[in-house]
Structure formats: C-alpha cells, structure tokens
Amino acid sequence: MHLSASTAARLAGLACALVCATALAGVLARAAAVAAQDESFSPEQIQKGARIYERTCAPCHGPRMADPQGAGNLRTFPRDQKSRFVVLVTKGKNNMPPWGDVLKPDDIEALWAYVIAGER
C-alpha cells in the first residue's frame, strides 16, 4: 500500500495530535489527583464524618473502613472522584441505599473528609 505524501502528512499530524491529547489527559488526571490530596479538613469535620460513618456506613463498609461486608473498600476509594462519592452517597447504587434524604450536604462533606483523611 502506497500513500500519497499529503495523506502520509495528515496521518502523521493525526498521530501527533493523538499523542499530545493522551499526554494532556494524563497531566490533567494527575493534577486532579494532587488537588484532591491537597484538600484539608478540620479535625472537627473529620470527627463528624467518623460519627456519621459509624452510624450509617459501618454496618456494610466495616468498622473504621476495615473488613467491608461485601461493600466497596472505602480506604481505596479514588481521591480524585469526590463527585462520584457524593452521587453514590446521595442516590445509592445496587445494594447501597440512598442517603440524600437523610444526610445534609455538610454531612456528606464530613463523610468525604473522613474517607479521605480518616482511618489510614
């Protein structure tokens, strides 16, 4: 198969654009992960999250996020996926009940603080 010079140049340009887009996506993902790790929470917020966790989450996710009873291991929840965490807590998924009618947004924020900064 023989490509014309203009077709080969276009393909090379597309390949370069794909490599650049892939590199940019990696940089953005790393930046989001670093930003999530840099979140700082007050000790009071983490303690509030721990109390809410004990009451609402521990029966399935295990005490102090250890030994989950078939539920996701929250110790390994991706730190760059806060919005996913909020949706899961609010709306539930599969066997997890929705907590959006029970927990206020600041309660969910405290849970996030506990999951990210809590029992490690």
Secondary structure, 3 states (H helix, E strand, C coil): CCCCHHHHHHHHHHHHHHHHHHHHHHHHHHHHHHHHHCCCCCHHHHHHHHHHHHHHCHHHHCHHHCCCCCCCCHHHCCCCCHHHHHHHHHHCECCECCCCCCCCHHHHHHHHHHHHHCCC
